[in-house]
Amino acid sequence: MEIAWKPPEKLPPSEWAERHFYLPREGNAEPGKFHFSRTPYLRGIVDAFVEPGVEDVVFVKPARVGGTTAGQIVLGYWIDVDPGDCLTVMPTEPAAEEEIEKRVQPILLATPRLAAHRRSRPHDNTLSEIKLDTMSVFTGWSGSPQSLGSKTCRYVRLDEVDKFVPFAGRESDPISLAKERTGTFRHRKRHYITSTPTTREGAIWKEWEKCGDRRHYQVPCPLCGKYQQLVFPQVKWPKLDLTDKIKRADEIESRKLAHYECLHCHAAIKEHQKPRMLDRGVWVSEGQSVETDGSVVGIRPRSKRVGFHISSLYSPWWTWAEIAAQFIRAEGDMAATMTFRNSRLGEPFEIQIGKMEASMVRSKAAKGPPPKIVPAWAKILICTVDTQKDHFYYVTRAWGYQYRSQRVDAGICSTFEELKAWSLDKEYPLAGTKDRVPVSLQLIDSGGGKNADTGATRTNEVYQYALTDPARVKPIKGSSRELGWPINKSEQKEHGLILWIIDTFYCKNLLSRLVNDSDATRWGVDAAADDTYCSQMASEHLVIDPRTKKQEWKPKSSGAPNHYWDCEVYQCAAAIDCALGSEEPQQSPEEAGPERDEQSKWPLRPW
């Protein structure tokens, strides 16, 4: 017996698009049969709509990464494979009409599978509604409560939500009002929310922060094979002898002088290697990591709300040299800087009230003393460690009174044994003497996730390491809120040690003051400080949170490494606990003597 009719094959959206979707000529530089070869990162976004339990898909995007195409693919998939009435919401009425005329109608005509669902009657195709044989597509706009609240739909697409009006007439905000249209569909409803961000108070960033599962696209280095999220601080270009920034930007762009520096092996990745990197990329939830074979390690959070964030560094239509040139042109211009952060990095713009400059740290290093020598004025040598899942960053710094300090050593090591050998077991020459001095105190971050090899939590491993030398090694944890005092000490009875809880906001403010002190000798850097260290020292800036009106230290760029910055923040916490902000004690002639002289010898141990 022949089957006269059968439902369409239930392909995932990405596979459906590869087989059936066509880009129309209108508004597309590369029309015709669609393939993910140019934008492989769109696969994970469109396929999220068929993941079990997912109701909201949030896409925070810059310009020209394929966000419009992703929305067209999802709509086409719904029409052809999994139909249900869809409401598309735009910022304004003209934008809603343009959505139908220049985006929806063209894909219906260009894609044969979708054209087969069109109706021929004129009143079935208007600028506010398209009736198909499987479903209807409606449009609305943010300022019209009637257009948002008059239809019951299974699907809602909300585009450029940062341009929405705050309230739809006297009703609630447009996003909430539109999503109410899908309430009767329960677990079958889907919402697609996308926009280029403006500020942290903008709608898309609020939606992103509500996501229980936030994902970033990681790609492998073509040389070392290690995966990483592409971040703007790793885009490098030569220092040209041109004072005019416009000429400098033009030279970098025209000669394609920028490259991407691998976070792991520091190799220079060329632009022509980007497509292969993108093709091997994977979407990784926050808290997960990727092995060199592309397998994702860690548990993906279970959430109804999944967020995706990407920057123009991944775009096939933007070169790294073009992005670097735009950054240079925007320097000193707040409006241009906001456009760069929003439209190139896909990040919210923040009002900056304090900052760290990599150039200042580089200048200190250029004038700095040789590494691994303790200055004669120093009273104590402190090492601080930032813990990662399979390695450690450390900084060893010599301190004197009045918070005077000098970086002596810094580096990366893989194991606790190496960390101990390169810090606690090491002795450094004391300038002007034949003496060699050891590290007297080490603060080590107790975080870092899980060990990739053993599966054990880093916290337990750090505690075990601290117990090998409890007099010197102190595990620490940064506090997400202000404590009222720079350091609180919490007894961990089950582990038999004390955990230092650090007020990171207080310590970051102190570090900023020391680095930017008019006395350049207050906070010193040795001559071996490399560009990685200098860049990470400028990874955060002080901004005003528009919601709380409080000052907060925030990353300048999403995903940018800040490990050496964290180490130096911990250095300030150690200096506070050692009371090094005070003036050096002066002894009177009566107090001088053999016993007093013995007490004044290295090292100072005020804790």
N, C-alpha and C positions, 0 to 999 in steps of 0.2 A: 504494500500500500504506500503510495507516494504522499509525502507531507506537502500540502498546498502552501503552507505558510510557516515560517519559523522566525523567532525574534532575532534581532541582529546579534552578532557575536560580541560577548562582553569583554572587549579589549581594554587594557589600561589606557588612559588618555594619551600618553606619549606614543604608544604603539599605534593607536588609532590615527594620530596626527601623521606619523611616518607613512602610513599606508594611504590615507585619504585626504589630508588637508592641503589646500593650495593658498598661497598668499596672492591677493589681488594686485594688479598693477598700481592701482591708486594708493599712494602713500607708502609704497614699498620700493626700496632700492634694489631688492633681490626678489622679484615676483616669481611665481611658478610653484612647482611641487616643493613642499616644505620638508626640510631635514634638520635634525638637531646638531648637525656637524659644526655649525657656527656658534650655536648657543646651547651646548649640552647641559648647562646648569638649569635650563628651563624644564628638563625632564622631571626632576624631583618636585618642582613646584606644581606642575599640572597633575602629576600622579598622587599628590597629597590629598586630592579630592576624593579618591577612592580608598584611602587608608581607613581601616576600621575605627569608628569612634570620632573621627575628625569632622567638625562642623564649620569651623572658621579657619580660613587660610589667609594669612596676612603677609603681604609682600612689600617690604620697605626697599625702595629702589632709587637709583639715580636716573638720569636721562639716558636714553639710547642703550639699554641692555636687553631689550626684547620684552618688556613688560606688557605692552599692548598686544603683542603676538600671543603671549601666554593667556591673556584674557579671551582672545578670539578662539584659541584652541579649546579652552574649557567650554565656552559657549557652543562651539560646533559639536563637541563630544556629547553634551547634554541633548542637543537637538537630535542627533543621529542615534545615540546609544542608550541614554538614560534620561528620557524626556521629563519635563516638569516646567510649568510656567516660570519665567525668569524676569525679575525686575532689575534693570540697570540704572543706577543712580549716578548722575554727574553733578558738578558744582552749580551749573546754571542751565536755564532752559535752552539757549542756543547750543551749549555744549551737548545737551541731551539729544537735540535734533541732529547735530553733527555726528554723534555716535551712531545713530541709526543710518544716516545717509552715507557716511564715509568709512564706517568700520563694519557694521553688521551686514548691510545690504551687499557690499562688495564681496565678503567672504561667502555669502549665500550664492552669488553668481559664479564665483571663481572655483568653488569646490563642488564637483558633481554630486557627491553624496548629500550635500546640503541643498543643492538646487532641486533635488528630487522631492524635497519636503515643502517647497514653496507652493503657494496658492496663486492662481492667476487673476483672481478678482481684485480690482483696484483698491477697494476699501479694506482689503486684507493687508495692505502694505502702506502704512502712513508713517509720518515722522514721530509718532508717539507709540505705535504698536505695530508689530508684525505677527500675523497669524499664520502658523505653519500647520501641517497636517499632524504633527506630533505635540506641539506646544505653542505657546505665545511668548513673544519677547516684548516687554513693556519698558518704557523709559520714564524716569522722573528726575527731579532736580532738588537740590538741598533746601531751597527756599520755599518749596511748595508742599505743604502737608497733605494736600489733596492727592498729588501725584505719588506720594510715598505711602499713603495709608488706605488707598481705595481698592487695592488688589491683594488677593491671597496668592502667594507664590511659594514654590519649593526652593527656588534659587534667588539669591540676591548678589549682584555685582556692584561694588561701590568703588568708583575710580576717582583718583586725585582728591582724596578725602581732606587733605590739608587746605583745600580751597573751599570746602563746604562752609556755609554760614553756621554759626554756633547753634541756632535754634531754628526749626522749621515752623515759622509763624509763631503761634503761642504754644506749639506742641513741644515735645522733648527734642533732643538733638537728632539730626537727620539719620545718623547711623543706627541709633536705637530704634527709631521709628520705622525705618526700612526693614530691620531685622525682625520686627514684630510681625511682619507679613508672613513669615515662614513658621510661626509657632505651632500650627496644627500638624506640620509634617514631622515634628519631633526629631528622631535620630536620622531621618532621610533628608533633612534640610542641609543646605550648604551656603556659606557666605564667603565671597571673595572680596577682600579689602586691600586696596593698594594705593600707593601715593609716593611721590618724592617728598621727603620730610622738610619741614621748615625749622621749628624749634621743638624743644622737649614738651612744650605745652600743646603742640599740634596734634591733630587727631590720629595720624598714623603712628606716631611714636607712643602715644597712650595705648593704642591697640597692640603694638609690639610688646610693650611692657606687661600687658595682660596675658600674653602667650605663655603657657606652661611648658611648651617645647619650642625653643628658639634655635634656628639652624643657620650655619654659615657654610659656605662652599670652600672646601680645602682642596688644593692641587699639589701634585708632587714636584719637587725640584728635579729637573732633567738630569742633574749631575749626581746628587747624593740620594735621590729617591724619596726623601722625607717630605711628608705632607705638611701644609701650612695654609693659613688664611692669608690672602694677599692684602697687605696694609700699606698705606701711602708712605710712612716713614722709611720703608725699604726701597722705595724708588730713588735711585741715585743718579746724579749727573755731575759733570766736572765743574770745578770752580773756574769760570772764565774771567779773564782780565777785562771785564766790561762793567763800568759803573752804572750805565743806563740799564735799568731792569727790562725795559721793552726790547732793547737790542739783545740782551742776554737771553731772554725768553725766545726771541725769534731765532737766534743761533742754535739753541738747544732743540727747538722744534724742527727747523729746516734740515739740520744735520743729523737728526734722530740720535742725540747724544745720551739719552737716558737709558738706563737698564734697571732690572729688578735684582736686588741682592737677596739671596737665599737666607732665611732666618737661621738655618742650621749650619751649612757649610760655608756661607758668605760668598759663594760663587756668583759671578755676574751672569744673570739669565737674560738672554737677548729676546727681542720682540718676536722674532720668527719662531721661537720655541713655545710661545704662548698657546697656540692652538692644540698642540699635543698635550700640554699640561691640563688645559680645560677639558679635553676629551677623557682624561683619566681622573677627573675630579669627582668628589663625593660630597653630599650634604651631611654635615656633622652637627648633631645637637650639642648645645653647651653642656659640658661635663663629659663628653665623649672624646676619643682621640682616634687617629688613623695609623695603622701599621704601614710599612713600606710596600706591602702587597696590595694595599687599598682596602683591607678589611677594617671595619669600624669596631673599636673596642669600647666597651661600656654599655650601660643600659640606656636605651632611649626613653625619655619621660613619656608617660601616658597623659595625654591632654586632648581636650576637644578643640583647643586653639593652638595652631601651629604657625610659627612665624618664620619668614625667610628674609635674610638681609644680604645684600651684595653691593659692591661698588663698581665704578666704571673701570677699575683696573682689570676686570675680567672681560670687558666689552670688546668684541672683535672690531668695533667701529671707532674705538679710541686707542691710540698708541700711548705708551708710557711717556714718551717725549712730549706729546700734546698735553697730557695731564700735568706734567711737570711745568711746562711753559705757562699753562693757565694759572697754576699756583704762584709762579713768580710774578706774573702780571697783577695778581690780586693782592700782593703784599702791600700793607699799609692802607688798603681800601676796604672798609668794613662791609659795604654792600657787595663788592666783588668777592670778598672772602666768604660771605654767607652763601652766595651763588655757588662758589666752588665746593663748599662743604655739603650743600644740599644736592646739587646737580651732578657732582663728580663722585663724591664719597658716599652719598646716600645717608648722610648723618645730620642730626639737628645742629643748628647754629646756637652757640651759647655766648652770652655776654661775659667776656673775659675780664677779670679784675686783677689777676696775678698770673704770671707765667714763668716758665724756665726756658732758657734759650740754649740750644746745643752749641751755638757759636761762643757763648760765654765760657762754657765748660772746655771747649776746644782751646780757647785762648789761655785758660789757666794751665791746660796740659802743655801747650807750646812753651810756656815759661816755667814749667814745673821741674822739680829736681829728678834725678834718676830714680827708678823704682826700687822697691825692696830695701830701702834704707830708712831707718827710723830717725827723725830729726832730734837734735840734742835737747830741745825744750820739752819733748813729749814726756808724759807721766804714765801713760797706759796704752797698750795695744789691744784693740778690740776687733773681732771678726764677726761679721753678720752674714747670714745665709738665707737665700730665698729657695725654697724647696719646690721642685717640679716632679712630675711623675717618674722620670727616669734620669734626672740629673740635678745638679745644684749650681746656683750662682753664688759667689761669695765676694765680699769686699773686706779687706783688712785695712784699718785706719788708725793712725796714731793720734792721740788726743792730749791736749794740755788744758790748762785752766782757761776760763772765759770762752769756752767752746772753740778754742783754736784747734784745728785738726789738719791732717795731711794724709791723703790716700797713699798707702804703701804698696798694696798688692790687690789684685782682683783677678777673677777667672771663673771657669766652668769646670766642674768635675762630675764624674758619673756615679761614683759609689761613696758610701760612708767611709770606707777605708781610705780612698783618695782624699776625701775632705779632711779627715783627721791628719793625714800625712802632710797635706799642703797648708794646714792652718795650725792646729793644736800642737803638732810635733815639730813645727818649723820655728827656727829662731832667726831673727833679722839683726844685722849689724846696727849698732847705735852710733850715729854720726859723731866723729871726733873722739871716739874711744875704741878700745879693742873688745868691748863687751858685745854680746849678742843677747837679744831680749825675746821672750816668747809672747804669744797671745795670752792675755790674762783673763779675757772674757769672750764668750762666743754666744750670740743669740741666733737661734735657728728657727725658722718658720715651721710650725707644726702641721701645716696644710699640705697641699700638693697632690691630692687625689689618691689613686691606688697605684701601687707598683705594677708596671706592665708585665713583669716576669712572674712575680710571686702571687699577685692578686691581693696582697696585704695592704691595709691602709697605710699611707705614709705617716699618719699621726702616730700609730703604734711604733713604727720603725724609728721615727724621730725620738720618741720617748726612750726607747731602748738605747739609742745612741747617746742621749743625754745622760743616762745612768752610768755610762762608761767613764764619765768625768764630771760628776755632778757639781763639783766646786767651780768649774769654769763654764760648762755648757748649760744654757737656759733655753728651754723651748718657749716659743712665743706665739701669740695669735693676735691678729689685728681686729679691732672692734669696729663694727659698722656704724656705731653711734658715738657721740662725744661722751666721755666718762666723767668729766669734772676733775679728773686728775690724770696726768699723762700715762701712768702705769698702775694697773691693779694686779695683784699677785694672788692666784687661786691655787689652793692646795688640791692636787690630784691624788687622793689617798690610795686609790686602787693601783696607781703607778709609782707611788712613793716619791713624787717630785712636785715642784712648784711651777705652774704655768703662768708666764707673764702675759697679761692682756694689755695690748698697746692702744692708746688713743691715737689712731693714725692721723686724724685731722690735725691734732695739736703738733705731732711730730713732723708732719709735712710742712706746716707753717714755719716751724723752727728751721727745717732744712732750707726752705726757700729764702728765709732771712739770712742764713749763713752764706749760702751760695751767692746771693746778691749784695752782700755786705760791701760797703765802700772800701773797707780794708781788705784788699785782695788776698792777704795772707791768712785771713780768718778761716777760710775753708779752701784747702789746697788739693790739687790733683797732680800726680806724678806724670812724668813725660811719656809713660807707656800707655796712657789712657787712649783707647782706640775709638773709632767712629761709632762702633756699637755701643760702647759705654756712654759716649757723649749724647747720642741720639736717645737712648733710654732715659737719660737724666732729664730730657725735655719731653717726656712722653705724656705728662699730665699738666693741666692748668687749673687755676682757681676761678670758678664761675659762681654766679648767683642762680640758684635753683628758682625758676619762676613760680613754682607752686608754693614752696615753703618760705621763699625769700631768704633762705639761708645760704651761706657760702659753702661750696663743696669742691673738693679736688676731683676732677673727672679726666678720663683719657682724652687726649686731643684727637685721637683717631681710633675707631673701634678695632679691637684685636691687636693693636700695636704692642710689642713687648715692653715691659717696664720693670724687669727683674732687678737691674742694678739700682734703679730708683728706689725700689722697695728695700734693697739692702742698705742704702744710705738713710732711708727713713728709720730703719731699725738701729742704725748707728746713733741717730739722734736720741732714740729711746734709751740706749745704753748710756749715752753721755749724761742724760738727765738723771738716771738712777745713780750714776757715779758722782753726782753733784759737781760736774765739771763746768757749770755755768758761773760758778763763784770765782772770786779773785784768788790767786795763789796765796796760801797762808804765809805770813811773814813771821819769822821767829826772832825774838829778841836775843841779845847777847847772853842773858841769863839762861835762856832756854837751850842755847847751843851746847853741844857736848857730844861725846861718843855715842850715847844711847839715842839722842835726837837725830844725829847724822845717819845712824843705821836705819831709823824709821823713815827717813826721807829718801832712801834709795829706791830705785826701780823695783817693782812697779807700785803705783798707787793702787790700793785696794779698798775703796770707800764702801763697797757693798757688803 
